[in-house]
C-alpha cells in the first residue's frame, strides 16, 4: 500500500526558503563533473578534507570572491595547492555539470582561469533545474589549469564557488605541481571569450566515471551513479530517483526527499 505523505510547500516551491532538513544546513550547489575539489573530497578521492567532505554544496560567500573556498575559513583546504589535486584530462571543450540541492534564482554562472574570465552563462534570474550543464571552450588554455566556477545567485548578494583542476587537451601529466590558487584580487570584467552554451535538462549528462552503477532495488549507498527512475531502499523505506546524480555521504534519500528522491 502506498504511503500518504504530506510534502511541505517549501520543498515543492522555492527551496531557498527555510526548510527543515537534518543536514547540511547550507546545501545549495557545486560542480560535480569534472570533479571539483569539494567533489573529490566528498567522494573520498582526496582524504582529510575536513568539513567540506560532508557538504560540498556549501561554499557560499559574497559575490566577487576569487579563491576556491570563496573566503570561507572552514573550507580553507580547498585553497591548499600542496595537496596536488588530481587533474581530470579533458578535451578542449569541457562540459561542466552543476548539481543544485537548493535551486536559487540565478543571475549567471562565470568561469575564470588565472583571474581571467573565460565564459559567462546567463541565468535569466530564473530558477535552474536540479542539474545544469555548461559547455565551455577552453582551447585557449591548454595543459594543467585550475578553473574557478562561480554560480551568482539572482535574489541574494551571494555566490557559490567551485575549483576544478583540469588537464586541457591531454598534454602533459595529470598530476603535476598545481597551478597557483586564483588571485585574491577581483578579476577584471572583460567580455567573455568564448561565450559558453548553457544546457539545463531534466535528464542530465552521465555521472562521473568514478561512481559505480546502481543495482536495481538495492540499499542506497554513497559514490553510486543513480539515474532517473532508479529505485533504492534506505532505512526500510523505498525511494525512486528524481534526478540523475552521483551520490555522496549526507545525500541520503531521507535528507534530499523531493530534491533528488521520491518516497514510494
N, C-alpha and C positions, 0 to 999 in steps of 0.2 A: 504494500500500500504506500503510495507516495505521500511524503510528509508535507504538511501545510506549513509554510514558512513566511513570516512577515518580514519583508525587506525594508529597512529604513529608507526614507526618501533621500537622505543624504548620500546613500550608496548608489542610488539609481541616477540621481541628478548630478550636480556639481560635486565631485568627490573632494574638491579642495575645501569644502566646508567641514565643520567639526564632525568627526566620525569616530566612534568608539571602537578601536581595534586594539589587540593586545600589544603588538609591536611590529615594526618600529614606529615611533611616534611621528617621525618625519620621513615618510616614504613617498617619493614623488617620481624620480626618473633618472636614467643613466644610459650610457651606451653599452649595450650587451655584446655587439659584434661589429667589427672585430673587437675582441675583448678589451675593454678599458682597464685601467689599473685597478679600479674598485671591483670590476668583474673578475679579474684574476685573483684578487684577494678572496672574494666571496666563494669562488669555485674551489679554493684551496691550492690553485696552481702556484700562488705566491704565499708563503707562510708568514705567520707572526705579524699580521697587519693591524691588530688591534680592533677597535670598534667597527671600522669600515667594513670588515668581512661580514658583519651581521646586517648592515644596512647600506648597501652600495648605492641606493637611490637617494641618499640624504645629503649629498654635497651641495647644499643650498647656501647662497650668500648674496649680498647686494650685487647688482649688475656692474659690469666693468672690471671684475677681477680677472687676473691673467695667470694665476697659478693653478696647479692641478687640484688643490684642495679648496680653492676659492677663498683662501684665507681663514678657513675653519681650523682652529688649532687642534682639535681632537682627531682630525684626519690628515695631520702633517706628514704621515708616512707616504702619502701619495706624491709628495714633492721630493722624496728621497731617491735620487738617481743612483746612489751607490748600490741599490738593490738589483741593478741590472735587469730591469723589467723585460720580460720576453717580448720580442717584436714579431708581430704577425706578418708574414710575407704575403704581399698583395699585388694585384696588377696596378697600372697607373690610374685606373678609375676604380674608386672604392665605394662600396655600399655600406653606409653606417646605419645600424639598427638601434633605435631608442626604444626602451621599454618604460612606459609611464604607468605607475601604480596610482597616481593621482593626476588626473588629466586636466591640468590648469589651462585656461585660455592662453594662447601663445602669441607673443609679438613676433619672434623669429628664432631661428637657430643660426649660429655662427660657427665657423671653423677657422682656426688660426694655426700657423706653423711659425715658430720663432718670432711671435709678435705680429706677424703679417696676416691679415685676414685673407683667406683664400676662397671662401664661399659664404653666402648668406642665403637662407631659405625662409621665405615669408610665411608666417603662421596665420596671417589674416585676422588676428585676435579671436580665433576660433578654438574650440576645444578639440584637441587632436584625438586620434584613435589610441588605443592602449599600446599599440606597436606601430612605429613610424619608421620608414626607411628613407634615406637621402643618398643620392648618387653624386659623388664629388670627384672631380677631375684633379688628381694630384701629380699629373705628368711633369709639372714644372719643379717637382720636389723629389727627385729620385734618391734612393738609398734610405738609410736609417733616419726616421723622423718621429717627433712626438707631436701629435695633433691635439690641440685643446679644443674640445667641442663644447659649445655653450648653448643652453636652452633658456632663452629670455622669456620670462612669463609676462603675459599681457595685462594682468589685473593686479600685480603686485610689483614691488620695487626689486624683487629678487630674481636670480637666475640659478640654474643647476649646471655643474661643471663636471666634465669627464676628460681625462687624458688617455689617449690611445697611442701606443707605440707600434710603429709600422716599419716594415722594410719595403719601400715602394719600388715596384718594378723588379723585385727579386735580386737586385745587385748587392752583393756583399753578404756577410753572415747575418743570422737573425738575432744574435745577442751580443753585438759589440758594445763598447762603452757607450752608454746612453747619451743622447743629446741633452744640452742644458735644459733645466726647468724653464718654462716660459717666463719672460721678463715680468718683474713685479710692477713695471710701469704700464699704463694703459696703452694698448696698441693703437697706432694711428688709424683714423677712419678713412678707408680707401674703398673705391668701388670694387666689389667682388670680382675676382678673376681667377678661374671662370665661375659663372653662376651655377649653383647646384640645382639639381632637379629633385623636387620632393615627391615622394610616393607614400601615401598613407593607405593601407589596405587592411581589410578585416582578416585576411589570411596572409600574414607577413612572411618574409623570407625565412628560410630554414634556420634553425637554431645553430649555435656554434658547434663545430665538429667535435669539440672536446666532450660533449654530453652524449650519454648513451641513449638509444631509442627506448621508448616507453612500452613495456609489455602491457597488453590489454587487461584491464581489471586488476592490476597488481596494486600493492600498497604504495602510496605516494612516497617518493624519495627525492633528495636533493641531487643536483647535477644530472638530471634526466631531461632529454628533449621531448617535451609534451607538445602535441599538435591539437588543434581544434577538434573536439569530438572524442578525444581520448577519455577513458573512464578509469578512475582510481578509487581506492579505499583509503580512508585516513581516520584513525581513532574510531573504527567501527561504522563510519558513515561513508556513503558513496557520493562521488563528485564527477562532473563532466567538465573537461577543459573548454573555456570560452575563448581564450586567445593563445595561440602557439607561443611557447616561451621555453627557455632553459631554466629549470627550477633551481632555487638556491635555498640554503638554510634561512629560516624566518619567512619563507614564502609559502608556508603550509596552507592547504585549502581552507582551513578554518579561519585563517588570518585574512586571506585575499578572496573571500567569498564575493562574488559578483564581478570583481575586477578581473580575476583570472579563472575562477571556478564557479560552477553552478551546482548547488546541492541537488541530489536526486531523491 
